[in-house]
Amino acid sequence: MATTWYSIFDYPNAIKGSVVLAWRSIPMGARILVEKPLMMVPRFTQPGSEATTPDDSSRRSETAWPGDAIKNPHTQILTSKVDMVARIAALNPQQRQILESLPQPRDKMLELVDLVANNLLPVGLDMAGAIFPEACRFNHSCNNNAFRLWNPTIEAYTVHALTDIDAGEEITLTYLRTQDANSRSRARYLMKVYGFVCRCWLCTMPEEDREKMDYLFDGFGRLAKLYKFEDRSRLDSTERSQRRLRHLRQKANLIEEWGLWDVRLMHLFEAAFWILITHGDVARASVFATRVTRLSTLRVGIDHPETAKAERQRNNITKHAEYGHLSMAWKTSEDDIPENLPEANFEDWLWRQSTEAKGQLVSLGKHRTFFPPFTQLPNKSDLDPVYYTWTGSEKLGRRHHWCFLGEITGTDVHKKENLILTEDVDGEEVPLGVAWDVELGGKDDPKTVAVLYAEQQWLYPELWGIRVTDPGGFKTFDASLEDLLAASEHAQKRPKEADGIKRCHCCNKKGASLRCEGCPYFWYCDKDCRIDAWNDGGHKKHCKILGDEDLQGMLALNWDDCKKDVEFPLRVVEVREEEER
């Protein structure tokens, strides 16, 4: 049974009783198999009813169906035993012999009708499935190197290489419904549905590595839960979309860290495409649409309807039903796609997560990834992949810096412990357990606390909040949270330098040489400009707050680059020295 790309060899210990081996190197994207059905079987229908779907059949009890019904144990789709027998009888002796050679379950021998039902592959909504003698012989791997799917355009089953496959390597598919499952979930599903224990490298790696991989897969689920939460959050549509893009990129990074570059990325890129077009970002959406088309071609071939749909989507972005559905805040055209950028910089641009340019200040109010509200902080007992990564056998590294901001609203005594009550950027009350006395301030003297690397945790069995034990991770600012965020935004308005020449904050002329006496951000032509900016330009309200050296350090820090934890006091000079190292 040799073909251009592979040969099938009997191997009793294999899942299918045989193995499919590449007899020469197969390049990624190659179409390994094109196979027409030997026999097609319609879905079971009751007299006067529509064909059942998998969902329909799974909701009914077994006793609801007459004895004529037979179920595929893998797809749960019902077929008619009478139809099956009739179609088998219509085959010639050679075709029947092929049927009889179909892979049997490892624990028992099935009658021919049940054997056919056991090997049916799905081919469309109106059919229960079809028999493909070679396509059904590929063994399973949780990290498969090939993918099979029915192609209605050519009315055949195809198998494509997802990676480069070496000569002598087994060609494997996945039997899983989803590949975002940890080892325990995969093992339960494969044993229950298919009756075997998987021995692929993902399932047999050392326990320590398997735990890391499970952390990776569990992280995918956490990202999905974050999406659900954000639909109920009070973030506006652009903020929610920006955060979702960051989650998707984190997921892409997790896939690449473990060398799992596969079809998961296609669905990930599709999600990014949808987020971007809803805000009118044609430039980035077209890049993701191109990637989806490329991966679809790799996965199912250029002639599959899935690829044709992706191609149409790529060529008609502005006509898409979701184009600008939420806003046009990110409006771009394909002409805005940057050229000649280094790969890393292009990816930053693509995911709308460009790191702050050198000398640019971070915004405390807009960068919610770095300054999240309490509900978006990581859980202390949960290894959130948005915030953490594996850096060794047990040690966790941070993916970026982050800081919780909350305005002090009062105190509370809980089990003889004084708790500080704060209000975060979303207006939620958040209790803080701090191991030392903190100056509380008052109505005329508001205070805002900053907690580096804050995590949600139980302060007591019935109280959820933040515990602070390290003085280096805690800072109190003499300002309300609203004023602190406003001062941060005010600092963004400083005039940009032109060729190293400073501009006046008041009149915007080049050659400003007089710096503000209270903060380091604004320069003026002379005292008159400084006075005008102080009184009429709004600088008076923000200058004192911006004079705090810890705030200056926070605004100057590259929050995306976490080579080493930082702590208060956070001076600008120390921040710059650390970034240079």
PLY file of the C-alpha trace (Angstrom):
ply
format ascii 1.0
element vertex 581
property float x
property float y
property float z
element edge 580
property int vertex1
property int vertex2
end_header
0.00 0.00 0.00
2.83 2.39 -0.81
2.07 5.93 -2.03
4.19 8.88 -3.07
4.80 10.03 0.49
4.24 7.15 2.88
3.90 3.43 3.45
1.65 1.55 5.87
3.19 -1.23 7.95
1.49 -3.72 10.25
2.39 -3.09 13.87
0.17 -4.88 16.42
1.16 -2.64 19.33
0.04 0.52 17.53
-3.37 2.08 18.20
-4.63 1.13 14.73
-2.59 -2.08 14.51
-0.38 -0.43 11.92
1.80 2.65 11.45
1.99 5.17 8.63
5.64 6.10 8.01
7.06 8.73 5.70
9.37 6.96 3.29
10.93 10.25 2.23
11.10 13.76 3.68
7.78 15.58 3.52
7.81 19.40 3.46
5.40 21.39 5.61
2.13 21.99 3.79
2.47 19.03 1.43
-0.73 17.16 0.61
0.12 13.67 1.84
-3.13 11.94 0.95
-6.15 12.46 -1.30
-8.66 9.62 -0.88
-12.14 9.15 -2.30
-14.70 7.40 -0.06
-15.12 3.66 -0.41
-18.63 3.91 1.05
-20.78 6.76 2.38
-23.45 6.31 5.03
-26.33 8.76 5.67
-27.41 9.91 9.09
-30.16 8.04 10.88
-33.58 9.64 10.43
-36.89 8.78 11.97
-39.83 8.63 9.57
-41.05 12.17 8.90
-38.13 13.79 10.75
-35.05 15.69 9.72
-31.61 14.08 9.87
-30.25 14.13 13.37
-27.22 16.15 14.35
-24.60 15.06 16.89
-26.21 17.40 19.42
-29.67 15.98 18.74
-28.51 12.41 19.22
-26.53 13.14 22.35
-29.57 14.69 24.04
-31.80 11.66 23.50
-31.67 8.49 25.57
-30.63 5.23 23.95
-34.13 3.79 24.51
-35.63 6.60 22.40
-34.20 5.08 19.24
-35.44 1.86 17.56
-33.12 -1.11 17.24
-32.19 -0.03 13.71
-30.04 2.86 15.02
-26.30 2.42 15.50
-23.98 5.04 16.99
-20.44 5.93 16.00
-18.65 5.83 19.41
-16.28 8.66 18.44
-18.52 11.23 16.73
-21.74 10.15 18.56
-23.57 10.36 15.21
-26.40 7.88 14.61
-26.64 5.79 11.45
-29.18 3.26 10.23
-28.16 -0.37 10.56
-30.49 -1.30 7.67
-28.84 1.31 5.41
-25.42 0.12 6.50
-26.14 -3.53 5.68
-27.60 -2.57 2.30
-24.60 -0.49 1.36
-22.18 -3.22 2.43
-24.10 -5.75 0.35
-23.75 -3.50 -2.70
-19.94 -3.63 -2.57
-17.92 -5.93 -4.79
-15.75 -8.68 -3.20
-12.57 -6.58 -3.35
-14.25 -3.61 -1.63
-15.74 -5.90 1.01
-12.29 -7.36 1.66
-10.99 -3.83 2.23
-13.80 -3.23 4.73
-12.94 -6.40 6.61
-9.33 -5.21 6.93
-10.31 -1.96 8.70
-8.60 -1.37 12.08
-10.27 -3.22 14.96
-10.40 -1.90 18.56
-7.57 -3.33 20.65
-9.87 -4.86 23.28
-12.42 -6.72 21.13
-13.36 -7.90 17.65
-16.35 -6.17 16.09
-18.89 -7.50 13.61
-18.55 -5.93 10.15
-21.43 -3.45 10.60
-20.07 -2.24 13.94
-16.54 -2.16 12.50
-17.69 0.13 9.69
-19.50 2.42 12.17
-16.36 2.50 14.31
-14.22 3.73 11.38
-16.57 6.31 9.86
-15.01 9.73 9.27
-17.25 12.83 9.15
-17.93 14.20 5.66
-20.77 16.71 6.02
-23.93 17.59 7.87
-26.20 15.33 5.82
-24.03 12.23 6.13
-23.14 10.15 9.17
-19.72 9.57 7.63
-17.75 7.62 5.09
-15.13 4.91 4.95
-11.61 5.84 3.82
-9.42 2.74 4.14
-6.13 4.63 4.33
-7.22 7.87 6.04
-8.55 5.87 9.00
-5.20 4.12 9.62
-3.23 7.09 10.93
-2.41 6.85 14.64
-2.99 9.56 17.21
-0.55 12.02 18.76
-1.41 14.91 21.06
1.16 16.93 19.12
0.32 15.63 15.65
2.42 16.46 12.61
-0.46 16.14 10.09
-4.12 17.10 9.74
-6.99 15.41 7.92
-10.31 16.88 6.81
-13.07 16.26 4.28
-12.75 18.54 1.25
-16.19 19.04 -0.33
-14.69 20.79 -3.36
-12.94 17.65 -4.57
-15.18 15.27 -2.57
-12.23 13.52 -0.98
-10.45 13.24 2.36
-7.09 14.99 2.50
-4.14 14.81 4.87
-1.62 17.68 4.99
1.75 17.98 6.73
1.67 20.59 9.50
5.46 20.49 9.90
8.44 19.16 8.01
8.35 15.36 8.46
11.59 13.40 8.21
11.93 10.17 6.25
11.13 7.24 8.58
9.06 9.41 10.94
5.50 8.33 11.74
2.75 10.54 10.32
0.22 11.20 13.08
-3.14 12.91 13.47
-5.03 14.02 16.55
-8.21 12.36 17.79
-8.84 15.16 20.30
-11.73 17.58 19.92
-9.59 20.34 21.37
-5.82 20.51 21.75
-5.99 23.05 24.58
-6.34 20.37 27.26
-3.88 19.27 29.93
-2.47 15.75 30.15
-5.10 14.54 32.64
-8.03 15.73 30.51
-6.51 14.27 27.36
-5.91 10.89 29.04
-9.50 10.70 30.33
-10.99 11.57 26.94
-8.84 9.16 24.92
-9.50 6.28 27.31
-13.25 6.91 27.49
-13.83 7.42 23.75
-11.07 5.38 22.11
-9.96 3.01 24.86
-6.20 3.56 24.78
-3.42 5.29 26.72
-1.52 7.79 24.63
2.26 7.34 24.48
3.20 10.44 22.47
6.04 12.66 23.67
3.64 15.14 25.28
2.12 12.40 27.43
5.35 10.53 28.29
7.71 13.41 29.02
9.22 13.57 32.54
6.74 14.57 35.21
8.43 17.90 35.83
8.19 18.87 32.14
4.65 17.54 31.90
3.62 19.79 34.78
5.08 22.76 32.92
3.19 21.76 29.78
-0.04 21.37 31.75
0.56 24.86 33.12
0.79 26.02 29.50
-2.46 24.35 28.43
-4.28 25.41 31.58
-3.16 28.94 30.76
-5.15 28.82 27.54
-8.26 28.16 29.59
-7.46 31.06 31.89
-7.22 33.39 28.92
-10.66 32.25 27.76
-12.07 32.99 31.23
-10.54 36.45 31.09
-12.43 37.11 27.85
-15.69 36.15 29.54
-14.93 38.42 32.48
-14.13 41.39 30.28
-17.49 41.15 28.54
-18.97 42.04 31.92
-16.34 44.63 32.83
-16.65 48.38 32.70
-13.79 48.79 30.25
-14.75 50.63 27.07
-14.56 48.67 23.83
-11.05 49.83 22.82
-9.57 49.06 26.25
-11.19 45.64 26.30
-10.00 44.92 22.78
-6.47 46.08 23.58
-6.31 43.74 26.56
-7.65 40.84 24.52
-4.96 41.41 21.92
-2.35 41.23 24.64
-3.83 37.96 25.92
-3.75 36.50 22.40
-0.11 37.47 22.00
0.71 35.89 25.34
-0.93 32.71 24.09
1.13 32.85 20.89
4.28 33.26 22.97
3.34 30.23 25.08
2.86 28.12 21.95
6.23 29.17 20.54
8.05 28.67 23.86
7.22 24.96 23.71
7.58 24.48 19.98
3.85 23.86 19.45
3.60 25.96 16.31
0.52 24.48 14.69
-3.10 25.12 13.76
-3.79 26.68 17.16
-2.19 29.80 15.74
-4.71 29.98 12.90
-7.61 30.29 15.34
-5.59 32.74 17.41
-4.91 34.92 14.35
-8.59 34.75 13.39
-9.51 36.13 16.83
-7.00 38.97 16.45
-8.41 39.74 12.98
-11.94 40.07 14.36
-10.81 42.37 17.18
-8.98 44.67 14.80
-11.66 45.01 12.11
-14.28 45.95 14.71
-12.22 49.10 15.31
-11.40 49.81 11.65
-7.74 48.74 11.77
-7.36 47.55 8.18
-3.54 47.52 8.20
-3.13 45.04 11.02
-6.26 43.06 10.15
-4.92 42.46 6.62
-1.67 41.07 8.04
-3.56 38.64 10.26
-5.92 37.73 7.41
-2.89 36.87 5.26
-1.53 34.67 8.05
-4.90 32.93 8.44
-5.02 32.25 4.69
-1.49 30.88 4.73
-2.18 28.59 7.69
-5.49 27.44 6.23
-3.70 26.52 3.00
-1.14 24.64 5.05
-3.82 22.83 7.03
-6.44 21.89 4.42
-5.12 23.01 1.02
-5.73 25.91 -1.33
-8.85 24.29 -2.84
-10.76 23.90 0.43
-13.76 26.20 1.08
-12.17 27.21 4.39
-9.18 28.66 2.51
-11.41 30.32 -0.10
-13.37 31.98 2.70
-10.16 33.23 4.32
-8.99 34.59 0.96
-12.28 36.46 0.39
-12.06 37.86 3.89
-8.52 39.09 3.26
-9.48 40.82 0.01
-12.63 42.55 1.31
-11.80 43.76 4.81
-13.64 47.10 4.60
-16.76 45.29 3.34
-16.74 42.85 6.24
-19.94 42.90 8.30
-17.93 43.59 11.49
-15.82 46.41 10.02
-16.01 49.38 12.42
-18.78 47.65 14.39
-17.45 48.88 17.77
-15.59 52.02 16.73
-13.25 53.56 14.17
-10.76 54.52 16.87
-7.99 52.44 15.27
-8.75 53.34 11.65
-5.90 52.56 9.24
-5.42 51.49 5.63
-3.16 48.87 4.07
-0.77 51.71 3.16
-0.07 52.09 6.89
1.66 48.70 7.14
5.28 49.57 8.07
8.11 48.39 5.87
11.67 47.37 6.73
11.00 47.01 10.45
12.98 44.40 12.41
10.82 41.35 13.08
10.44 42.03 16.81
9.41 45.64 16.20
6.96 44.59 13.51
5.31 42.12 15.89
5.05 44.86 18.53
3.34 47.08 15.96
1.09 44.26 14.74
-0.26 43.45 18.21
-0.65 47.15 19.04
1.81 46.67 21.88
4.77 48.71 20.77
7.05 49.27 23.73
7.56 52.85 24.84
10.13 54.65 22.74
13.25 55.74 24.55
12.47 58.87 26.53
8.70 58.42 26.23
6.66 58.30 29.42
4.15 55.62 30.33
0.53 56.55 31.05
-0.75 55.29 34.41
-4.37 55.50 33.31
-4.20 54.03 29.81
-1.77 51.13 30.32
-4.09 48.84 32.27
-1.85 45.85 31.56
0.81 47.47 33.75
-1.60 49.23 36.13
-4.54 46.80 36.37
-7.61 47.14 38.57
-7.99 44.59 41.36
-10.19 42.23 39.34
-7.47 41.81 36.70
-4.60 41.14 39.10
-3.14 37.62 39.12
-4.34 35.18 41.74
-1.55 34.32 44.18
-2.42 30.60 44.05
-2.86 30.51 40.27
0.04 30.74 37.80
-1.51 33.26 35.42
0.29 33.06 32.03
-0.43 36.74 31.36
1.84 37.66 34.26
4.22 34.71 34.74
6.38 32.29 32.81
8.51 29.25 33.66
12.19 30.08 33.99
13.38 26.85 35.55
12.18 23.67 37.19
10.04 25.49 39.77
10.93 29.17 39.73
8.56 31.54 37.96
9.63 34.69 36.15
7.47 37.73 35.53
6.53 38.57 31.95
6.37 42.29 32.76
6.22 44.69 35.69
2.83 45.70 37.10
1.53 47.91 39.90
-1.81 48.23 41.68
-3.03 51.77 42.36
-5.73 52.51 44.94
-6.85 55.63 46.79
-7.11 55.22 50.56
-10.72 55.56 51.71
-10.44 54.42 55.34
-9.56 51.54 57.62
-11.24 48.47 59.01
-10.41 46.17 61.90
-10.64 42.49 61.05
-9.69 39.92 63.63
-7.56 42.48 65.46
-5.71 43.42 62.28
-5.93 46.93 60.86
-6.77 46.84 57.17
-6.45 49.73 54.74
-9.47 50.22 52.50
-8.75 51.53 49.02
-10.67 52.29 45.84
-9.10 51.17 42.57
-9.31 52.67 39.06
-12.67 50.92 38.50
-14.15 52.28 41.72
-14.06 48.91 43.49
-13.28 48.73 47.22
-10.11 46.71 47.84
-8.83 45.85 51.34
-5.06 45.81 51.89
-3.34 43.94 54.67
-0.17 45.91 55.39
2.32 44.79 58.03
3.16 48.34 59.21
1.41 51.63 60.00
0.42 53.72 57.00
-0.45 57.42 57.00
-4.09 57.50 55.95
-4.63 61.14 55.00
-8.14 62.57 54.82
-10.64 64.46 52.71
-8.33 67.45 52.34
-5.18 65.33 52.26
-5.90 62.33 49.98
-3.42 59.50 49.66
-2.96 56.89 46.92
-1.01 53.67 47.44
1.04 51.85 44.81
1.75 48.12 45.28
4.28 46.53 42.95
3.53 42.95 41.78
0.24 42.90 43.72
-1.75 39.65 43.72
-5.27 38.71 44.73
-5.42 36.41 47.74
-7.42 35.50 50.82
-6.54 37.82 53.68
-8.87 35.68 55.78
-11.22 32.82 54.85
-14.01 35.31 54.17
-11.99 38.33 52.97
-10.43 38.69 49.51
-7.82 41.40 48.97
-4.10 42.23 48.69
-1.47 41.49 51.33
1.66 43.64 51.43
4.71 42.31 53.27
7.60 43.96 51.43
8.17 47.68 52.10
10.11 47.89 48.85
6.94 47.10 46.93
4.79 49.75 48.62
4.55 53.50 48.12
2.12 56.20 49.30
1.60 59.27 47.09
0.27 62.55 48.49
-2.50 62.81 45.93
-5.86 61.37 45.07
-5.92 58.61 42.46
-7.76 60.91 40.07
-5.09 63.62 40.43
-2.27 61.08 40.10
-3.67 59.77 36.81
-4.31 63.32 35.59
-0.72 64.31 36.36
0.48 61.27 34.41
-1.58 62.39 31.40
-0.34 65.96 31.78
3.25 64.71 31.55
2.43 63.13 28.18
1.81 66.64 26.80
5.39 67.78 27.17
6.66 69.10 23.82
8.81 66.66 21.88
12.43 67.52 21.35
13.61 68.20 17.80
17.19 67.01 17.16
17.93 67.31 20.87
16.62 70.89 21.00
13.94 71.44 23.63
10.65 73.20 22.87
8.79 75.62 25.08
5.76 74.15 26.83
3.94 77.48 26.48
4.63 78.71 22.92
6.22 75.54 21.43
9.23 77.47 20.09
12.58 75.71 19.78
15.48 76.56 22.05
13.75 76.48 25.45
16.41 76.77 28.17
14.47 77.45 31.38
13.28 74.32 33.15
10.32 74.11 35.52
11.50 74.41 39.10
9.06 71.79 40.42
9.31 68.92 37.90
11.74 67.80 35.21
9.32 67.53 32.29
8.65 71.06 31.01
10.93 73.76 29.60
10.27 77.39 28.73
11.70 80.25 26.71
11.66 82.63 29.67
9.89 83.44 32.92
6.88 84.91 31.13
6.21 81.62 29.31
6.69 79.73 32.54
4.17 81.95 34.37
1.63 81.66 31.54
1.94 77.86 31.51
1.65 77.77 35.30
-1.52 79.86 35.44
-3.26 79.25 32.12
-1.72 76.00 30.88
-2.83 73.93 33.88
0.68 73.07 35.04
0.08 74.46 38.52
-2.33 71.63 39.36
0.09 68.85 38.38
3.59 70.17 39.05
3.88 69.13 42.71
2.69 65.59 42.00
5.12 65.23 39.07
7.92 66.37 41.37
7.76 63.05 43.27
10.86 61.09 42.27
9.13 57.73 42.64
6.42 58.83 40.22
9.11 60.01 37.82
10.69 56.56 38.06
7.33 54.89 37.36
6.72 57.06 34.30
10.20 56.37 32.91
10.30 52.61 33.56
9.97 50.20 30.63
7.18 48.12 32.16
7.28 45.54 29.39
10.90 44.55 30.12
11.14 42.64 33.39
14.71 41.34 33.52
14.80 42.15 37.23
12.22 43.17 39.84
12.21 46.84 40.83
11.31 48.38 44.18
10.71 51.74 45.82
12.43 54.17 45.98
12.28 54.09 42.19
14.52 56.86 40.93
14.78 57.84 37.25
18.58 57.47 37.29
18.32 53.96 38.74
15.66 53.03 36.16
17.84 54.17 33.27
20.90 52.40 34.64
18.93 49.17 35.03
17.57 49.41 31.45
21.08 49.98 30.10
22.29 46.83 31.88
0 1
1 2
2 3
3 4
4 5
5 6
6 7
7 8
8 9
9 10
10 11
11 12
12 13
13 14
14 15
15 16
16 17
17 18
18 19
19 20
20 21
21 22
22 23
23 24
24 25
25 26
26 27
27 28
28 29
29 30
30 31
31 32
32 33
33 34
34 35
35 36
36 37
37 38
38 39
39 40
40 41
41 42
42 43
43 44
44 45
45 46
46 47
47 48
48 49
49 50
50 51
51 52
52 53
53 54
54 55
55 56
56 57
57 58
58 59
59 60
60 61
61 62
62 63
63 64
64 65
65 66
66 67
67 68
68 69
69 70
70 71
71 72
72 73
73 74
74 75
75 76
76 77
77 78
78 79
79 80
80 81
81 82
82 83
83 84
84 85
85 86
86 87
87 88
88 89
89 90
90 91
91 92
92 93
93 94
94 95
95 96
96 97
97 98
98 99
99 100
100 101
101 102
102 103
103 104
104 105
105 106
106 107
107 108
108 109
109 110
110 111
111 112
112 113
113 114
114 115
115 116
116 117
117 118
118 119
119 120
120 121
121 122
122 123
123 124
124 125
125 126
126 127
127 128
128 129
129 130
130 131
131 132
132 133
133 134
134 135
135 136
136 137
137 138
138 139
139 140
140 141
141 142
142 143
143 144
144 145
145 146
146 147
147 148
148 149
149 150
150 151
151 152
152 153
153 154
154 155
155 156
156 157
157 158
158 159
159 160
160 161
161 162
162 163
163 164
164 165
165 166
166 167
167 168
168 169
169 170
170 171
171 172
172 173
173 174
174 175
175 176
176 177
177 178
178 179
179 180
180 181
181 182
182 183
183 184
184 185
185 186
186 187
187 188
188 189
189 190
190 191
191 192
192 193
193 194
194 195
195 196
196 197
197 198
198 199
199 200
200 201
201 202
202 203
203 204
204 205
205 206
206 207
207 208
208 209
209 210
210 211
211 212
212 213
213 214
214 215
215 216
216 217
217 218
218 219
219 220
220 221
221 222
222 223
223 224
224 225
225 226
226 227
227 228
228 229
229 230
230 231
231 232
232 233
233 234
234 235
235 236
236 237
237 238
238 239
239 240
240 241
241 242
242 243
243 244
244 245
245 246
246 247
247 248
248 249
249 250
250 251
251 252
252 253
253 254
254 255
255 256
256 257
257 258
258 259
259 260
260 261
261 262
262 263
263 264
264 265
265 266
266 267
267 268
268 269
269 270
270 271
271 272
272 273
273 274
274 275
275 276
276 277
277 278
278 279
279 280
280 281
281 282
282 283
283 284
284 285
285 286
286 287
287 288
288 289
289 290
290 291
291 292
292 293
293 294
294 295
295 296
296 297
297 298
298 299
299 300
300 301
301 302
302 303
303 304
304 305
305 306
306 307
307 308
308 309
309 310
310 311
311 312
312 313
313 314
314 315
315 316
316 317
317 318
318 319
319 320
320 321
321 322
322 323
323 324
324 325
325 326
326 327
327 328
328 329
329 330
330 331
331 332
332 333
333 334
334 335
335 336
336 337
337 338
338 339
339 340
340 341
341 342
342 343
343 344
344 345
345 346
346 347
347 348
348 349
349 350
350 351
351 352
352 353
353 354
354 355
355 356
356 357
357 358
358 359
359 360
360 361
361 362
362 363
363 364
364 365
365 366
366 367
367 368
368 369
369 370
370 371
371 372
372 373
373 374
374 375
375 376
376 377
377 378
378 379
379 380
380 381
381 382
382 383
383 384
384 385
385 386
386 387
387 388
388 389
389 390
390 391
391 392
392 393
393 394
394 395
395 396
396 397
397 398
398 399
399 400
400 401
401 402
402 403
403 404
404 405
405 406
406 407
407 408
408 409
409 410
410 411
411 412
412 413
413 414
414 415
415 416
416 417
417 418
418 419
419 420
420 421
421 422
422 423
423 424
424 425
425 426
426 427
427 428
428 429
429 430
430 431
431 432
432 433
433 434
434 435
435 436
436 437
437 438
438 439
439 440
440 441
441 442
442 443
443 444
444 445
445 446
446 447
447 448
448 449
449 450
450 451
451 452
452 453
453 454
454 455
455 456
456 457
457 458
458 459
459 460
460 461
461 462
462 463
463 464
464 465
465 466
466 467
467 468
468 469
469 470
470 471
471 472
472 473
473 474
474 475
475 476
476 477
477 478
478 479
479 480
480 481
481 482
482 483
483 484
484 485
485 486
486 487
487 488
488 489
489 490
490 491
491 492
492 493
493 494
494 495
495 496
496 497
497 498
498 499
499 500
500 501
501 502
502 503
503 504
504 505
505 506
506 507
507 508
508 509
509 510
510 511
511 512
512 513
513 514
514 515
515 516
516 517
517 518
518 519
519 520
520 521
521 522
522 523
523 524
524 525
525 526
526 527
527 528
528 529
529 530
530 531
531 532
532 533
533 534
534 535
535 536
536 537
537 538
538 539
539 540
540 541
541 542
542 543
543 544
544 545
545 546
546 547
547 548
548 549
549 550
550 551
551 552
552 553
553 554
554 555
555 556
556 557
557 558
558 559
559 560
560 561
561 562
562 563
563 564
564 565
565 566
566 567
567 568
568 569
569 570
570 571
571 572
572 573
573 574
574 575
575 576
576 577
577 578
578 579
579 580
